[in-house]
Amino acid sequence: MRKSEKKFTEQNLINIKKLFYDKLALNETRTTTRSGSSLYAPILYPSAQTEKSINRRRKYRKAIYIPITAALSLCLVTGAAASAGIIDLSSILHFLGADRIGILQPVHQVSEDQGIRMEVIGAVRDGDTTEIYVSLSDLTGHRIDDTLDVYDYRVTGGHANNAQIIHYDDANKRAIVRFLIQGKVSKNRITVQINTLMSGTSLQDGYNVQVDWEQLLQEKQNNNYDILNQDRISGLGGQTDIQLETDPIPVLHQDVTNVPVEGIDWMHISNMGFVERKLHIQINPNNEIGEYNHGYFYFTDEQGQKLDIPQYSISYGHYMKDGVGYGGDYEEFVYDLSAVDNLDKLRLQGSFTSISEVVRGNWKTTFNLSENGLSKTGNVQLDANGASQANVTLSVVGVTLTGEVLSKIRMEDLSIEVHLKDGTKLSGASGFLQLDQDLIKWISTKTIPVNDVSYLLINGEKVTLQDK
């Protein structure tokens, strides 16, 4: 082949790269999820590109010929780009420290459904914890905001998990969610699937509920009620000693009243009255949005001071939606007012969390994630008499505590210091997550140099470490 007499310039390389990526975009094989969404290579397929436009490009594509000299230079460029994961992680995860970004394996798997794009950006697995960073952005509206809640999701591997928004990019309307999965993963293949997203969350507190105390007190001994069958109960919580298996559960008749709570449009008070000297307030949430919203009532005195009154709540009932049966259509709040002298002086108020957007879909990606197995272990006594012993595992991501006593430990009571051999330390009084009854994880804001750690201090107790 005759050597070209023209000088190869940087602009030539830019043009070649553009042709190369165009060609890849035309020939790239897409993997379709069960929902019909596709997984695109992020840099090759703009998020706003539609199926129609892709087909049009395929129809009119032309063969591309690249000179050997240029092709060699192109291989060097694309090879370097591939080794860096195509996209610079620091451009998206800029709020993380460089050392943390440095241990992440680039992923860049994308799934789109319902006009929302999910991209798994990067992840790290330290043996017992998998940390995955996912971006979510709305391509068609404004359903992704800084109140985003990943409500229904699944990540393969592990037995405990947590998903929380850790950063919101207002300029790009993009939320970054961190998934933490605790437990050994038997394979390197990880699947992230999201089924329901919620946003537009607002807390509404101090709502006054108009109560006709005079009528309630007149009817105090005359309210009719039902005894619930066990199969109708879907939830029980609060201060109660009720034994679901043996004790009768009284609840008010359903839908006797329709009392709205001003400002709360997703539920109404469907009955209110006394049963066995306890005040019952029954609400009937809207099936569409009420199943996601939640709240509670509480009492204040005439000066607005909140009163500590024993109460519990019970969810019950069934309803059908799209051919699927659900439980917990009704919720009943029960208050023991036996210690209150002047009931007519009480003020009933409410605190409610409302969701404005619920998006159901199928966002799913699968990727390979190898293990960073560097870790050290030890144990710690969390109380003076040695009864609360926990096993400790240190990794590049953080510290894992396991033990039967951990269900009794409050997160706010824990503190940790990671002491390095050079005399410096990493410390934190926050970052603890209760991932299971017998498992607590502390996530360090900085990547931990495991081999450079001398010892830990947990609640002031020194933890000597050894290789795992």
N, C-alpha and C positions, 0 to 999 in steps of 0.2 A: 504494500500500500504506500502511495506517495505521501511523503510528509507534508503537512500543510505549512505554507509560508506565513500564514497569519498568526499573530501573537494571541495566545489564549489569555483572556482577561477575566476579571472577577464578574463582569456583567455576563460573559458567556456562561459562567457557572450558575449564576442566578437564573438565567433563562433555561438552562438544562434542568436545574432542580424543579422549576415550575412545570416543565414538560413531564418530568418523572412523576411528580405527585399527581398531575392530571391523569397520567396513564394508570397509576395505581388506583385512583378514584374510580376509573372506569372498569377496572378488572377485579377490584377487591370483592371477595366472596363474603356475603353477609350472613351472619348467624341469626336466625329468627327465634325469638322467645315464644312461649306458649301464647302470649297475648297478641302476637303479631308484630311487636316492636322489634327493632333491629339493633344490632351492636355494630357501631361504626368506629373506625379508627378516628380518634378525636380531631386530629389535625387535618385529616383528609376530607372529612365530611362536615361542612358547616352545619350547625345545629338547626338553622332555619331552612335547610334544603329539604324539599319535599320529595315524595316518591315519584311524582310526575316529572319533576325536573331531572331526577336521576335517570329515568327511562329515556328522556329526550337526549341526554348526553350520550347514553349508550347507542342510540340509534344513529347518531351522526359522527361517532368517533372515527378517527383516522389513524393509520399506522404512523409510528414515530420512529425515526432513525437517529441514533446518537453516535457521533464519531467515537472511535476507540479511546483517543486521548481524553475526551470529555467524560466518557463513561468511567474511565479509571478514577478521575477526580471525583465523579459523582459517587462512586462506591465508597471512597474515603469519607465523604461528607455524610452520606446516609448511614454508614456504619457507625460513625461517631454519634449521630443523632439517635440511632437505635440503642446504643449502649447507655445513653443518657435518658432513655425512656421517651424519646420524641419531644415531649413537653417538659420544660423546666419546672420541677416541682415547686421550687421557691417562688415562682411567679404566682402560684395559686395558694400555696401554704405559707405565705410570707409572714404570717403572724406567729409561726413556729420558729424556734431557734434553728440555726444552721446545723447544729449537731443532731437535733432531732430529725430534721429532713434527711440528714446523711445516712440514717439507718433504715429509712423507708425504701421498700422496693417499689419502683414505679409499676402501676397496673394499667390505667387508662382503658378501662372497659366501660362501654356506654350502653344504656338502655333507655328508650324513649316510649312513653305511653301517656295518653290523655294530655298531650301537649306539654309534658314535664320531662325534663332530661335528668337522668341520674348517671353520674360518672364516678366510678371507683378510681380515685386518684393514686393512692399509694397505701401500702400496708406493711406491717412488721409483725412477726410471730416470735415470741421469746420462749416458747416451750409450753407454758401454761396460759399465756394470754395472747390473744390476737387483737391488734389495734389496726383499725381500718378507717381511712379517711374518704368520705364520699361527698361529692358536691351535688346539690339539687337546684335546678333553675327552671323557671316557668318560661316557655317559649311563646306563649300566646296571651298571657294575662299577668295578674299580680297575686297569684295564689301562694307564692313563696315569700315569707317575710321573716323578721327576726323572732317571731313567736312560734316558728315551725316546730311541730311535734311529730316525730316518726312513730305513729301510733301502733301499727301492725307490721311487723317485720320478722324475718328469719335469717339467721346466718348459720351455716352448717358447722358442726364441731362445737365442743364445749357443752356445759350444762347450765351456764348462767351468762346473761348478757345485759348490755346497757347501750342505749343510743341517745346521744344528746347533741344539740347544736352548740358548736363551740366558736363559730365565727359567722358573721353575716356581712356580705359585701353589698352595700346599698347601691353603689354605682352600677354593678352588674346584676343586681337582684339575685344573688347567688348565696345559698346557705351551705356551710360546711358542717357536716355531721360526723362525729367520731363514734364508731362502733367498738365496743370492748366485748370480747368473747373470752370467757374463762373456761379452761379445761383442755386436756390433751386433744390434739387433732390427729386422727389416725392417718390421714392422707394430706398431700400438699394441695389438693384441689379444694378451693373455698367458693361457696356460693352465697351471694348477698341478694336477698329478695325483700322488696317492700310492697305491701298490699294496700296500706292506708296512710295518707298524710293529712295532718290537720294544721290549720294556721288561723290567723286572725284572733288569737286568744286574748281575752280581756278579763280582768278581775273586777267584779262589781261588789263592793262591800257597803254595809250600812244601809241596806234597803229596808225601809219601814214597811211592815206588814200590818194592815189594818185588821185588828181582832176585836170582835164583839165579846168582851170578857163577861159582861152581864148575862148574855144568852148562854155562853159556854158554861158558866157556873150554875145556871138554872138547870141545864141539861146534864150536869156532871154525873149523875147516877143513872141516867136513862139512855145512854148510848148503846145501840146494838152493835154487835161485832161478830166476826167470823173467826174460827180457828183454822189456821193454815195447815194444809197437808205438806209433808216434808218435800215432796217433789215439786212444789210450787216456789220454794225458797231458793233464791239464787245468790244471796249475800247477806251477811250479818256482821255488824261492826259496832264499835263504841264500848261504853262501860256497861257490860251486862254479864250476868252469870248464867244466862240461858243455855241449857243443854239441848241442842237441836234434835238429838235422837230420842229424848224422853219428854221434854217439857212442852206443854201446849203453847202455841204462839198466837196470841190474839191480835187481830188487825181490824180496822174499821171497814164498814161496807164501802164498796168502791163507787166513786163518781156520784156522791150525794150532793156535793156542791161544785161550783166552778168559780173559785176565787182567784182572780189574776194577781200576780205580783208585778207591780208597776216597774217597767223597764226590763223585765225578763219575759221574753215572748216564747220560750221553748218549753214552758211547763206552766201548770196552774195547780192550786190547792184543790184537790178533789174530795177531801173530807177533813174535818177537824173535830176532835171531841175527847172526852175522858173515858178511859177503859181501866178498870181496877185502880182508880186513883192516880193514873198516869195520863198525861196529855199526849195525844197522838195527832200528828200532822201528816196527812197523806198527800203526796204529790203524784201527778200523772204527767211524765215527760212526753214530749213529742217524739214519735218513733223515728223520725228522719234525723233530727239533729240532737234531740234530747238524750239519746243513748250515749253520746260523747261528752255532753256538758255535765257539770256536777256542781254541788254546793250544799249548804246546810243552813239551818236556822239557829239562832241563839237569842238569849234574853239579856236585856240591860235593865238597870233601875231607872228611875226618873231623871237622874243626872247623866245618863248615858254610859255608866260604867258596866262593863260586861260581867255577867254573873256566871259563876262556876256551878252549873246545874248538871247532875248526872243524866246522861242521855245515851241512847243507842239508836241504830237505824237498821232497817231490814228491807231488802229488795225482794220482790216477788211478782208473780204473774207471768203470763206468756203472751207473745204475739207473733204473728207470721209476717215475713217480709221477703218478697221475691221467692216464695216457696220454701223459705228456711225458717225454722222455729227459733225464737230468742226468748231468754228469760229476763226477769227484772223490769217489767213494764212499769210497775208501781214501786214507789219508795215511801216508807213510812218512818218518820222520826218520832221517837218516844222519849218523853222528859219526865223525870221524877221530881214533881213540885211539892212533895210532902213537907219539905223543910222551909218552904216559902210561906210567910205569914199573910202578906197582902197581895194576893194574885192580881187584883185589879190595878196594882201599881207597876206591874211588869210591862216591858216594851219588847215586842217580838221583832227581830231584825233578821236579815239574811245576808249571806256572803256566797256569791256564785261566780264560777268561772265559765265563760261562754266562748264557744268556738264558732267562727263565722264561715269557715271553709273546711269541708271534708272532701277529699279527693281519693277515690278508690281506683286502683289500677294494678298493673303487674309489671314492676320494674325488677329485672333479674339479670345478674351477670355472674359468670363463673371464671375463676382465674387460678393460676398456680402461685403458691406462696411457700417458699422454703423457710426452714426454721433457723432462727438465731439462737443457738442452744447455750450460749454463755450464761451461766448462773452460779450462785452460791446459796447455801442454806444455813439455817440456824434455828434457834427457838427462843421464846421470850415468855416471861411471867408478867401478865398484865395486872396483877394485884399483889399485895404485900404477902399474903399467906400462900401464894403459889398454886392456888386452885384454878386460876385462869391461864392455862398454858396454851400457847399457839405456836405452830410451826411457821417459819419465816423463809421465804424464797426471794432472793435479790436477783433482778435481771436488768437489762439495759433499759427497759420500759419503766420499771418501778419495783414495788415490794408487794408480795402476796402474803397474807396472813390466813392460815387455815386452822380450824379447831372447833370443837363443839360448843365452846363458851362464847363464841363471837356474836351469837344472836342477842346476847345481853349487853354488848358494848355499844355505846353511842358514838357516832362518827365524830361529833364535836369534842369528845373527850380524848381523842387520839392525836398524838404529835410524833414526828419522826425527824431524825437527823442522820444523814449519810456522811460519815467521816472518811475522807480520802487520806492516802498515805502522805501526801504533801502538806497536810495540816488544814486544808480547806474543807468545807462541808456544804452539802445541799440540805436544806431543811424545809419543812412544810407542816403547817397546822391545818391544811386543807388538802383537797385532792383525794380524800378517802371515799371509796364507793362500796356499799354493801351489795355485793353481787349475788349472795346467797346467804342462808342462815349461818353457815359455817365458813364463810369466805368473804374476806375484805381485801380490796385492792387499793394501794396507793399509787397514783400515777404521777411520776415526776415531770415537772415542766422542762427539765433538761435530760438529755440522754445520760445514763449512768455509766461511767467507765468501770465496769464490774471488776476487772483485774486490779484497779487502782484503789479499791475500797478497803479500808482497814477494819471498820466495824460500823454497826448501826446503834443509834439510841432510839428506842421506842418508848414513849412516855417516861423518858429518863433512864430506862433500863438498858444496859449495854448488851448488845447481841453480837457474840463472836461468830464469825462466818467460816465456813469451810467449803471447798469445791464440791459440787454436786456429784 
